Structure formats: structure tokens, C-alpha cells
Amino acid sequence: MKVLVDANLCEGCGPCEEVCPEVFRIVDNLARVIADPVPPESEGACRQAVESCPTNAISVVEE
């Protein structure tokens, strides 16, 4: 599983990093993916992070 962050939609508000810090970091007010692909043990938290994004800036790419 991979995730993508749309920089045009991201506001850097941080729920993704709070829910899944092993995959997301806020850098310069934007969410960045730091684990590509997402480790299998982090997939559940990562999906929660996607759902928690208020601007729908994060999308899942199934491989």
C-alpha cells in the first residue's frame, strides 16, 4: 500500500501525523509521506489517517 498527499489540498493541520506518525510528518506546513510503501503493520493506522484528513488531501494507492 502507498499513500499520496496532494500538496494543493494539504493545509498541514496534522491529524495524519497524530494518527500515524510512522508514515506522516508535517514539514514546512505540509504533510509528507516518510514510509513508502506503508509498512503492513501501519496500514490500519494509515487508513485512519486518510479518513481523518479534513481536506481529503491524502489518497491510498493499492499495489
CHARMM internal coordinates of N, CA and C (Angstrom, degrees):
IC EDIT
DIST 1 N 1 CA 1.4494
DIST 1 CA 1 C 1.5270
ANGL 1 N 1 CA 1 C 108.81
DIST 1 C 2 N 1.3123
ANGL 1 CA 1 C 2 N 114.86
DIHE 1 N 1 CA 1 C 2 N 138.53
DIST 2 N 2 CA 1.4588
ANGL 1 C 2 N 2 CA 121.56
DIHE 1 CA 1 C 2 N 2 CA 174.72
DIST 2 CA 2 C 1.5201
ANGL 2 N 2 CA 2 C 108.36
DIHE 1 C 2 N 2 CA 2 C -125.51
DIST 2 C 3 N 1.3267
ANGL 2 CA 2 C 3 N 115.75
DIHE 2 N 2 CA 2 C 3 N 157.68
DIST 3 N 3 CA 1.4509
ANGL 2 C 3 N 3 CA 120.92
DIHE 2 CA 2 C 3 N 3 CA 174.33
DIST 3 CA 3 C 1.5204
ANGL 3 N 3 CA 3 C 109.12
DIHE 2 C 3 N 3 CA 3 C -129.92
DIST 3 C 4 N 1.3090
ANGL 3 CA 3 C 4 N 114.74
DIHE 3 N 3 CA 3 C 4 N 149.26
DIST 4 N 4 CA 1.4573
ANGL 3 C 4 N 4 CA 121.91
DIHE 3 CA 3 C 4 N 4 CA 178.49
DIST 4 CA 4 C 1.5184
ANGL 4 N 4 CA 4 C 108.99
DIHE 3 C 4 N 4 CA 4 C -125.18
DIST 4 C 5 N 1.3192
ANGL 4 CA 4 C 5 N 115.82
DIHE 4 N 4 CA 4 C 5 N 143.99
DIST 5 N 5 CA 1.4648
ANGL 4 C 5 N 5 CA 121.49
DIHE 4 CA 4 C 5 N 5 CA 176.09
DIST 5 CA 5 C 1.5276
ANGL 5 N 5 CA 5 C 107.76
DIHE 4 C 5 N 5 CA 5 C -113.33
DIST 5 C 6 N 1.3184
ANGL 5 CA 5 C 6 N 116.47
DIHE 5 N 5 CA 5 C 6 N 124.54
DIST 6 N 6 CA 1.4599
ANGL 5 C 6 N 6 CA 122.03
DIHE 5 CA 5 C 6 N 6 CA 176.26
DIST 6 CA 6 C 1.5307
ANGL 6 N 6 CA 6 C 108.01
DIHE 5 C 6 N 6 CA 6 C -83.56
DIST 6 C 7 N 1.3259
ANGL 6 CA 6 C 7 N 115.89
DIHE 6 N 6 CA 6 C 7 N 107.85
DIST 7 N 7 CA 1.4721
ANGL 6 C 7 N 7 CA 121.18
DIHE 6 CA 6 C 7 N 7 CA -177.36
DIST 7 CA 7 C 1.5256
ANGL 7 N 7 CA 7 C 112.35
DIHE 6 C 7 N 7 CA 7 C -62.68
DIST 7 C 8 N 1.3222
ANGL 7 CA 7 C 8 N 117.15
DIHE 7 N 7 CA 7 C 8 N -23.27
DIST 8 N 8 CA 1.4634
ANGL 7 C 8 N 8 CA 120.20
DIHE 7 CA 7 C 8 N 8 CA 178.57
DIST 8 CA 8 C 1.5252
ANGL 8 N 8 CA 8 C 112.53
DIHE 7 C 8 N 8 CA 8 C -74.33
DIST 8 C 9 N 1.3306
ANGL 8 CA 8 C 9 N 116.42
DIHE 8 N 8 CA 8 C 9 N -23.44
DIST 9 N 9 CA 1.4631
ANGL 8 C 9 N 9 CA 120.84
DIHE 8 CA 8 C 9 N 9 CA -179.87
DIST 9 CA 9 C 1.5230
ANGL 9 N 9 CA 9 C 113.07
DIHE 8 C 9 N 9 CA 9 C -101.36
DIST 9 C 10 N 1.3209
ANGL 9 CA 9 C 10 N 117.27
DIHE 9 N 9 CA 9 C 10 N -27.08
DIST 10 N 10 CA 1.4598
ANGL 9 C 10 N 10 CA 121.56
DIHE 9 CA 9 C 10 N 10 CA -174.99
DIST 10 CA 10 C 1.5289
ANGL 10 N 10 CA 10 C 111.04
DIHE 9 C 10 N 10 CA 10 C -67.74
DIST 10 C 11 N 1.3367
ANGL 10 CA 10 C 11 N 114.55
DIHE 10 N 10 CA 10 C 11 N 133.94
DIST 11 N 11 CA 1.4631
ANGL 10 C 11 N 11 CA 120.98
DIHE 10 CA 10 C 11 N 11 CA 176.88
DIST 11 CA 11 C 1.5227
ANGL 11 N 11 CA 11 C 111.78
DIHE 10 C 11 N 11 CA 11 C -109.23
DIST 11 C 12 N 1.3307
ANGL 11 CA 11 C 12 N 116.86
DIHE 11 N 11 CA 11 C 12 N 0.63
DIST 12 N 12 CA 1.4630
ANGL 11 C 12 N 12 CA 120.78
DIHE 11 CA 11 C 12 N 12 CA 178.56
DIST 12 CA 12 C 1.5124
ANGL 12 N 12 CA 12 C 113.96
DIHE 11 C 12 N 12 CA 12 C 66.84
DIST 12 C 13 N 1.3200
ANGL 12 CA 12 C 13 N 116.92
DIHE 12 N 12 CA 12 C 13 N 28.64
DIST 13 N 13 CA 1.4679
ANGL 12 C 13 N 13 CA 120.30
DIHE 12 CA 12 C 13 N 13 CA -175.78
DIST 13 CA 13 C 1.5247
ANGL 13 N 13 CA 13 C 113.30
DIHE 12 C 13 N 13 CA 13 C -74.71
DIST 13 C 14 N 1.3296
ANGL 13 CA 13 C 14 N 118.23
DIHE 13 N 13 CA 13 C 14 N -22.15
DIST 14 N 14 CA 1.4459
ANGL 13 C 14 N 14 CA 121.00
DIHE 13 CA 13 C 14 N 14 CA 167.65
DIST 14 CA 14 C 1.5057
ANGL 14 N 14 CA 14 C 122.35
DIHE 13 C 14 N 14 CA 14 C 99.25
DIST 14 C 15 N 1.3362
ANGL 14 CA 14 C 15 N 122.19
DIHE 14 N 14 CA 14 C 15 N -4.11
DIST 15 N 15 CA 1.4628
ANGL 14 C 15 N 15 CA 118.33
DIHE 14 CA 14 C 15 N 15 CA 179.33
DIST 15 CA 15 C 1.5318
ANGL 15 N 15 CA 15 C 113.19
DIHE 14 C 15 N 15 CA 15 C -58.50
DIST 15 C 16 N 1.3066
ANGL 15 CA 15 C 16 N 116.96
DIHE 15 N 15 CA 15 C 16 N -34.43
DIST 16 N 16 CA 1.4689
ANGL 15 C 16 N 16 CA 119.31
DIHE 15 CA 15 C 16 N 16 CA -179.51
DIST 16 CA 16 C 1.5251
ANGL 16 N 16 CA 16 C 111.09
DIHE 15 C 16 N 16 CA 16 C -61.58
DIST 16 C 17 N 1.3221
ANGL 16 CA 16 C 17 N 116.87
DIHE 16 N 16 CA 16 C 17 N -44.08
DIST 17 N 17 CA 1.4582
ANGL 16 C 17 N 17 CA 120.78
DIHE 16 CA 16 C 17 N 17 CA 179.41
DIST 17 CA 17 C 1.5282
ANGL 17 N 17 CA 17 C 111.23
DIHE 16 C 17 N 17 CA 17 C -67.30
DIST 17 C 18 N 1.3209
ANGL 17 CA 17 C 18 N 117.28
DIHE 17 N 17 CA 17 C 18 N -35.96
DIST 18 N 18 CA 1.4651
ANGL 17 C 18 N 18 CA 120.88
DIHE 17 CA 17 C 18 N 18 CA 178.70
DIST 18 CA 18 C 1.5231
ANGL 18 N 18 CA 18 C 111.28
DIHE 17 C 18 N 18 CA 18 C -66.10
DIST 18 C 19 N 1.3328
ANGL 18 CA 18 C 19 N 116.68
DIHE 18 N 18 CA 18 C 19 N -41.72
DIST 19 N 19 CA 1.4624
ANGL 18 C 19 N 19 CA 121.96
DIHE 18 CA 18 C 19 N 19 CA -176.77
DIST 19 CA 19 C 1.5264
ANGL 19 N 19 CA 19 C 111.84
DIHE 18 C 19 N 19 CA 19 C -79.04
DIST 19 C 20 N 1.3302
ANGL 19 CA 19 C 20 N 116.97
DIHE 19 N 19 CA 19 C 20 N -36.67
DIST 20 N 20 CA 1.4692
ANGL 19 C 20 N 20 CA 120.54
DIHE 19 CA 19 C 20 N 20 CA -173.59
DIST 20 CA 20 C 1.5353
ANGL 20 N 20 CA 20 C 111.16
DIHE 19 C 20 N 20 CA 20 C -141.66
DIST 20 C 21 N 1.3298
ANGL 20 CA 20 C 21 N 116.70
DIHE 20 N 20 CA 20 C 21 N 69.85
DIST 21 N 21 CA 1.4754
ANGL 20 C 21 N 21 CA 119.92
DIHE 20 CA 20 C 21 N 21 CA -177.14
DIST 21 CA 21 C 1.5225
ANGL 21 N 21 CA 21 C 114.24
DIHE 20 C 21 N 21 CA 21 C -66.59
DIST 21 C 22 N 1.3234
ANGL 21 CA 21 C 22 N 117.32
DIHE 21 N 21 CA 21 C 22 N -16.64
DIST 22 N 22 CA 1.4548
ANGL 21 C 22 N 22 CA 119.27
DIHE 21 CA 21 C 22 N 22 CA 177.73
DIST 22 CA 22 C 1.5251
ANGL 22 N 22 CA 22 C 112.80
DIHE 21 C 22 N 22 CA 22 C -75.74
DIST 22 C 23 N 1.3428
ANGL 22 CA 22 C 23 N 117.12
DIHE 22 N 22 CA 22 C 23 N -11.36
DIST 23 N 23 CA 1.4662
ANGL 22 C 23 N 23 CA 121.42
DIHE 22 CA 22 C 23 N 23 CA 179.91
DIST 23 CA 23 C 1.5250
ANGL 23 N 23 CA 23 C 112.32
DIHE 22 C 23 N 23 CA 23 C -117.68
DIST 23 C 24 N 1.3307
ANGL 23 CA 23 C 24 N 118.27
DIHE 23 N 23 CA 23 C 24 N -31.82
DIST 24 N 24 CA 1.4610
ANGL 23 C 24 N 24 CA 121.04
DIHE 23 CA 23 C 24 N 24 CA -174.05
DIST 24 CA 24 C 1.5239
ANGL 24 N 24 CA 24 C 112.44
DIHE 23 C 24 N 24 CA 24 C -120.07
DIST 24 C 25 N 1.3250
ANGL 24 CA 24 C 25 N 115.91
DIHE 24 N 24 CA 24 C 25 N 144.59
DIST 25 N 25 CA 1.4662
ANGL 24 C 25 N 25 CA 123.79
DIHE 24 CA 24 C 25 N 25 CA 171.30
DIST 25 CA 25 C 1.5254
ANGL 25 N 25 CA 25 C 107.25
DIHE 24 C 25 N 25 CA 25 C -136.90
DIST 25 C 26 N 1.3235
ANGL 25 CA 25 C 26 N 115.57
DIHE 25 N 25 CA 25 C 26 N 141.86
DIST 26 N 26 CA 1.4574
ANGL 25 C 26 N 26 CA 120.38
DIHE 25 CA 25 C 26 N 26 CA 172.92
DIST 26 CA 26 C 1.5266
ANGL 26 N 26 CA 26 C 106.63
DIHE 25 C 26 N 26 CA 26 C -90.40
DIST 26 C 27 N 1.3247
ANGL 26 CA 26 C 27 N 115.99
DIHE 26 N 26 CA 26 C 27 N 120.30
DIST 27 N 27 CA 1.4651
ANGL 26 C 27 N 27 CA 123.18
DIHE 26 CA 26 C 27 N 27 CA -179.92
DIST 27 CA 27 C 1.5203
ANGL 27 N 27 CA 27 C 107.55
DIHE 26 C 27 N 27 CA 27 C -131.85
DIST 27 C 28 N 1.3105
ANGL 27 CA 27 C 28 N 116.17
DIHE 27 N 27 CA 27 C 28 N 125.31
DIST 28 N 28 CA 1.4730
ANGL 27 C 28 N 28 CA 120.78
DIHE 27 CA 27 C 28 N 28 CA -179.41
DIST 28 CA 28 C 1.5267
ANGL 28 N 28 CA 28 C 111.78
DIHE 27 C 28 N 28 CA 28 C 52.19
DIST 28 C 29 N 1.3413
ANGL 28 CA 28 C 29 N 115.48
DIHE 28 N 28 CA 28 C 29 N 42.73
DIST 29 N 29 CA 1.4639
ANGL 28 C 29 N 29 CA 122.96
DIHE 28 CA 28 C 29 N 29 CA 176.88
DIST 29 CA 29 C 1.5208
ANGL 29 N 29 CA 29 C 114.83
DIHE 28 C 29 N 29 CA 29 C 64.96
DIST 29 C 30 N 1.3288
ANGL 29 CA 29 C 30 N 116.63
DIHE 29 N 29 CA 29 C 30 N 24.33
DIST 30 N 30 CA 1.4607
ANGL 29 C 30 N 30 CA 121.33
DIHE 29 CA 29 C 30 N 30 CA 174.14
DIST 30 CA 30 C 1.5178
ANGL 30 N 30 CA 30 C 109.11
DIHE 29 C 30 N 30 CA 30 C -136.18
DIST 30 C 31 N 1.3303
ANGL 30 CA 30 C 31 N 116.20
DIHE 30 N 30 CA 30 C 31 N 145.20
DIST 31 N 31 CA 1.4611
ANGL 30 C 31 N 31 CA 120.22
DIHE 30 CA 30 C 31 N 31 CA 174.72
DIST 31 CA 31 C 1.5202
ANGL 31 N 31 CA 31 C 108.92
DIHE 30 C 31 N 31 CA 31 C -73.61
DIST 31 C 32 N 1.3072
ANGL 31 CA 31 C 32 N 115.01
DIHE 31 N 31 CA 31 C 32 N 137.20
DIST 32 N 32 CA 1.4734
ANGL 31 C 32 N 32 CA 121.98
DIHE 31 CA 31 C 32 N 32 CA 177.21
DIST 32 CA 32 C 1.5208
ANGL 32 N 32 CA 32 C 108.10
DIHE 31 C 32 N 32 CA 32 C -124.28
DIST 32 C 33 N 1.3187
ANGL 32 CA 32 C 33 N 116.11
DIHE 32 N 32 CA 32 C 33 N 142.06
DIST 33 N 33 CA 1.4580
ANGL 32 C 33 N 33 CA 121.98
DIHE 32 CA 32 C 33 N 33 CA 175.46
DIST 33 CA 33 C 1.5185
ANGL 33 N 33 CA 33 C 106.97
DIHE 32 C 33 N 33 CA 33 C -86.03
DIST 33 C 34 N 1.3301
ANGL 33 CA 33 C 34 N 116.37
DIHE 33 N 33 CA 33 C 34 N 123.02
DIST 34 N 34 CA 1.4652
ANGL 33 C 34 N 34 CA 120.01
DIHE 33 CA 33 C 34 N 34 CA -179.02
DIST 34 CA 34 C 1.5268
ANGL 34 N 34 CA 34 C 112.49
DIHE 33 C 34 N 34 CA 34 C -109.13
DIST 34 C 35 N 1.3314
ANGL 34 CA 34 C 35 N 117.27
DIHE 34 N 34 CA 34 C 35 N -0.66
DIST 35 N 35 CA 1.4632
ANGL 34 C 35 N 35 CA 121.48
DIHE 34 CA 34 C 35 N 35 CA 177.59
DIST 35 CA 35 C 1.5220
ANGL 35 N 35 CA 35 C 108.51
DIHE 34 C 35 N 35 CA 35 C -132.99
DIST 35 C 36 N 1.3120
ANGL 35 CA 35 C 36 N 115.86
DIHE 35 N 35 CA 35 C 36 N 110.86
DIST 36 N 36 CA 1.4618
ANGL 35 C 36 N 36 CA 120.86
DIHE 35 CA 35 C 36 N 36 CA -177.27
DIST 36 CA 36 C 1.5178
ANGL 36 N 36 CA 36 C 108.22
DIHE 35 C 36 N 36 CA 36 C -136.93
DIST 36 C 37 N 1.3131
ANGL 36 CA 36 C 37 N 118.51
DIHE 36 N 36 CA 36 C 37 N 108.13
DIST 37 N 37 CA 1.4606
ANGL 36 C 37 N 37 CA 128.09
DIHE 36 CA 36 C 37 N 37 CA 4.04
DIST 37 CA 37 C 1.5284
ANGL 37 N 37 CA 37 C 111.82
DIHE 36 C 37 N 37 CA 37 C -77.85
DIST 37 C 38 N 1.3221
ANGL 37 CA 37 C 38 N 114.45
DIHE 37 N 37 CA 37 C 38 N 170.51
DIST 38 N 38 CA 1.4616
ANGL 37 C 38 N 38 CA 120.98
DIHE 37 CA 37 C 38 N 38 CA 178.15
DIST 38 CA 38 C 1.5286
ANGL 38 N 38 CA 38 C 108.12
DIHE 37 C 38 N 38 CA 38 C -69.60
DIST 38 C 39 N 1.3282
ANGL 38 CA 38 C 39 N 117.64
DIHE 38 N 38 CA 38 C 39 N 128.89
DIST 39 N 39 CA 1.4675
ANGL 38 C 39 N 39 CA 119.26
DIHE 38 CA 38 C 39 N 39 CA 177.33
DIST 39 CA 39 C 1.5356
ANGL 39 N 39 CA 39 C 110.62
DIHE 38 C 39 N 39 CA 39 C -59.00
DIST 39 C 40 N 1.3207
ANGL 39 CA 39 C 40 N 117.82
DIHE 39 N 39 CA 39 C 40 N 140.82
DIST 40 N 40 CA 1.4743
ANGL 39 C 40 N 40 CA 120.26
DIHE 39 CA 39 C 40 N 40 CA -178.25
DIST 40 CA 40 C 1.5206
ANGL 40 N 40 CA 40 C 113.54
DIHE 39 C 40 N 40 CA 40 C -53.15
DIST 40 C 41 N 1.3321
ANGL 40 CA 40 C 41 N 117.99
DIHE 40 N 40 CA 40 C 41 N -37.48
DIST 41 N 41 CA 1.4613
ANGL 40 C 41 N 41 CA 120.36
DIHE 40 CA 40 C 41 N 41 CA -178.78
DIST 41 CA 41 C 1.5291
ANGL 41 N 41 CA 41 C 112.56
DIHE 40 C 41 N 41 CA 41 C -71.51
DIST 41 C 42 N 1.3287
ANGL 41 CA 41 C 42 N 117.95
DIHE 41 N 41 CA 41 C 42 N -11.23
DIST 42 N 42 CA 1.4645
ANGL 41 C 42 N 42 CA 121.94
DIHE 41 CA 41 C 42 N 42 CA -179.55
DIST 42 CA 42 C 1.5271
ANGL 42 N 42 CA 42 C 113.04
DIHE 41 C 42 N 42 CA 42 C -105.38
DIST 42 C 43 N 1.3252
ANGL 42 CA 42 C 43 N 117.29
DIHE 42 N 42 CA 42 C 43 N -0.25
DIST 43 N 43 CA 1.4608
ANGL 42 C 43 N 43 CA 119.76
DIHE 42 CA 42 C 43 N 43 CA -175.25
DIST 43 CA 43 C 1.5240
ANGL 43 N 43 CA 43 C 113.36
DIHE 42 C 43 N 43 CA 43 C -61.62
DIST 43 C 44 N 1.3249
ANGL 43 CA 43 C 44 N 118.05
DIHE 43 N 43 CA 43 C 44 N -40.81
DIST 44 N 44 CA 1.4686
ANGL 43 C 44 N 44 CA 120.77
DIHE 43 CA 43 C 44 N 44 CA 179.60
DIST 44 CA 44 C 1.5176
ANGL 44 N 44 CA 44 C 111.70
DIHE 43 C 44 N 44 CA 44 C -62.10
DIST 44 C 45 N 1.3363
ANGL 44 CA 44 C 45 N 116.36
DIHE 44 N 44 CA 44 C 45 N -48.53
DIST 45 N 45 CA 1.4686
ANGL 44 C 45 N 45 CA 120.42
DIHE 44 CA 44 C 45 N 45 CA 178.83
DIST 45 CA 45 C 1.5191
ANGL 45 N 45 CA 45 C 110.51
DIHE 44 C 45 N 45 CA 45 C -64.67
DIST 45 C 46 N 1.3125
ANGL 45 CA 45 C 46 N 116.70
DIHE 45 N 45 CA 45 C 46 N -36.15
DIST 46 N 46 CA 1.4640
ANGL 45 C 46 N 46 CA 120.30
DIHE 45 CA 45 C 46 N 46 CA 179.81
DIST 46 CA 46 C 1.5304
ANGL 46 N 46 CA 46 C 110.47
DIHE 45 C 46 N 46 CA 46 C -64.65
DIST 46 C 47 N 1.3178
ANGL 46 CA 46 C 47 N 116.97
DIHE 46 N 46 CA 46 C 47 N -42.19
DIST 47 N 47 CA 1.4703
ANGL 46 C 47 N 47 CA 119.72
DIHE 46 CA 46 C 47 N 47 CA 177.37
DIST 47 CA 47 C 1.5281
ANGL 47 N 47 CA 47 C 110.87
DIHE 46 C 47 N 47 CA 47 C -63.49
DIST 47 C 48 N 1.3206
ANGL 47 CA 47 C 48 N 117.22
DIHE 47 N 47 CA 47 C 48 N -36.70
DIST 48 N 48 CA 1.4713
ANGL 47 C 48 N 48 CA 120.73
DIHE 47 CA 47 C 48 N 48 CA 175.69
DIST 48 CA 48 C 1.5262
ANGL 48 N 48 CA 48 C 109.94
DIHE 47 C 48 N 48 CA 48 C -63.79
DIST 48 C 49 N 1.3297
ANGL 48 CA 48 C 49 N 116.44
DIHE 48 N 48 CA 48 C 49 N -39.44
DIST 49 N 49 CA 1.4657
ANGL 48 C 49 N 49 CA 120.55
DIHE 48 CA 48 C 49 N 49 CA 178.88
DIST 49 CA 49 C 1.5240
ANGL 49 N 49 CA 49 C 110.56
DIHE 48 C 49 N 49 CA 49 C -63.66
DIST 49 C 50 N 1.3236
ANGL 49 CA 49 C 50 N 116.64
DIHE 49 N 49 CA 49 C 50 N -41.17
DIST 50 N 50 CA 1.4682
ANGL 49 C 50 N 50 CA 120.62
DIHE 49 CA 49 C 50 N 50 CA 177.74
DIST 50 CA 50 C 1.5246
ANGL 50 N 50 CA 50 C 109.49
DIHE 49 C 50 N 50 CA 50 C -59.84
DIST 50 C 51 N 1.3233
ANGL 50 CA 50 C 51 N 116.51
DIHE 50 N 50 CA 50 C 51 N -45.77
DIST 51 N 51 CA 1.4681
ANGL 50 C 51 N 51 CA 121.46
DIHE 50 CA 50 C 51 N 51 CA -179.76
DIST 51 CA 51 C 1.5266
ANGL 51 N 51 CA 51 C 111.75
DIHE 50 C 51 N 51 CA 51 C -66.08
DIST 51 C 52 N 1.3312
ANGL 51 CA 51 C 52 N 117.57
DIHE 51 N 51 CA 51 C 52 N -29.18
DIST 52 N 52 CA 1.4642
ANGL 51 C 52 N 52 CA 120.76
DIHE 51 CA 51 C 52 N 52 CA -176.67
DIST 52 CA 52 C 1.5288
ANGL 52 N 52 CA 52 C 113.27
DIHE 51 C 52 N 52 CA 52 C -81.57
DIST 52 C 53 N 1.3207
ANGL 52 CA 52 C 53 N 117.49
DIHE 52 N 52 CA 52 C 53 N -9.96
DIST 53 N 53 CA 1.4591
ANGL 52 C 53 N 53 CA 120.35
DIHE 52 CA 52 C 53 N 53 CA -177.76
DIST 53 CA 53 C 1.5297
ANGL 53 N 53 CA 53 C 110.62
DIHE 52 C 53 N 53 CA 53 C -70.54
DIST 53 C 54 N 1.3363
ANGL 53 CA 53 C 54 N 118.03
DIHE 53 N 53 CA 53 C 54 N 114.79
DIST 54 N 54 CA 1.4629
ANGL 53 C 54 N 54 CA 120.29
DIHE 53 CA 53 C 54 N 54 CA -176.46
DIST 54 CA 54 C 1.5207
ANGL 54 N 54 CA 54 C 114.69
DIHE 53 C 54 N 54 CA 54 C -70.46
DIST 54 C 55 N 1.3214
ANGL 54 CA 54 C 55 N 117.25
DIHE 54 N 54 CA 54 C 55 N -16.88
DIST 55 N 55 CA 1.4660
ANGL 54 C 55 N 55 CA 119.71
DIHE 54 CA 54 C 55 N 55 CA 179.91
DIST 55 CA 55 C 1.5276
ANGL 55 N 55 CA 55 C 112.71
DIHE 54 C 55 N 55 CA 55 C -106.58
DIST 55 C 56 N 1.3198
ANGL 55 CA 55 C 56 N 117.00
DIHE 55 N 55 CA 55 C 56 N 4.34
DIST 56 N 56 CA 1.4769
ANGL 55 C 56 N 56 CA 122.31
DIHE 55 CA 55 C 56 N 56 CA -178.83
DIST 56 CA 56 C 1.5289
ANGL 56 N 56 CA 56 C 111.80
DIHE 55 C 56 N 56 CA 56 C 54.70
DIST 56 C 57 N 1.3381
ANGL 56 CA 56 C 57 N 115.38
DIHE 56 N 56 CA 56 C 57 N 39.85
DIST 57 N 57 CA 1.4644
ANGL 56 C 57 N 57 CA 120.93
DIHE 56 CA 56 C 57 N 57 CA -177.90
DIST 57 CA 57 C 1.5214
ANGL 57 N 57 CA 57 C 113.25
DIHE 56 C 57 N 57 CA 57 C -83.72
DIST 57 C 58 N 1.3363
ANGL 57 CA 57 C 58 N 117.53
DIHE 57 N 57 CA 57 C 58 N -12.11
DIST 58 N 58 CA 1.4579
ANGL 57 C 58 N 58 CA 120.82
DIHE 57 CA 57 C 58 N 58 CA -175.65
DIST 58 CA 58 C 1.5218
ANGL 58 N 58 CA 58 C 109.40
DIHE 57 C 58 N 58 CA 58 C -108.49
DIST 58 C 59 N 1.3216
ANGL 58 CA 58 C 59 N 116.19
DIHE 58 N 58 CA 58 C 59 N 133.24
DIST 59 N 59 CA 1.4477
ANGL 58 C 59 N 59 CA 120.74
DIHE 58 CA 58 C 59 N 59 CA 177.35
DIST 59 CA 59 C 1.5272
ANGL 59 N 59 CA 59 C 109.82
DIHE 58 C 59 N 59 CA 59 C -127.47
DIST 59 C 60 N 1.3143
ANGL 59 CA 59 C 60 N 115.19
DIHE 59 N 59 CA 59 C 60 N 149.40
DIST 60 N 60 CA 1.4656
ANGL 59 C 60 N 60 CA 122.36
DIHE 59 CA 59 C 60 N 60 CA 178.68
DIST 60 CA 60 C 1.5132
ANGL 60 N 60 CA 60 C 108.92
DIHE 59 C 60 N 60 CA 60 C -95.79
DIST 60 C 61 N 1.3196
ANGL 60 CA 60 C 61 N 115.41
DIHE 60 N 60 CA 60 C 61 N 135.99
DIST 61 N 61 CA 1.4617
ANGL 60 C 61 N 61 CA 122.05
DIHE 60 CA 60 C 61 N 61 CA 175.29
DIST 61 CA 61 C 1.5288
ANGL 61 N 61 CA 61 C 106.27
DIHE 60 C 61 N 61 CA 61 C -117.57
DIST 61 C 62 N 1.3323
ANGL 61 CA 61 C 62 N 115.95
DIHE 61 N 61 CA 61 C 62 N 108.48
DIST 62 N 62 CA 1.4646
ANGL 61 C 62 N 62 CA 120.26
DIHE 61 CA 61 C 62 N 62 CA 178.52
DIST 62 CA 62 C 1.5127
ANGL 62 N 62 CA 62 C 109.01
DIHE 61 C 62 N 62 CA 62 C -79.22
DIST 62 C 63 N 1.3204
ANGL 62 CA 62 C 63 N 114.41
DIHE 62 N 62 CA 62 C 63 N 139.24
DIST 63 N 63 CA 1.4770
ANGL 62 C 63 N 63 CA 118.44
DIHE 62 CA 62 C 63 N 63 CA 179.70
DIST 63 CA 63 C 1.5035
ANGL 63 N 63 CA 63 C 110.27
DIHE 62 C 63 N 63 CA 63 C -103.60
END
COOR INIT
IC SEED 1 N 1 CA 1 C
IC BUILD
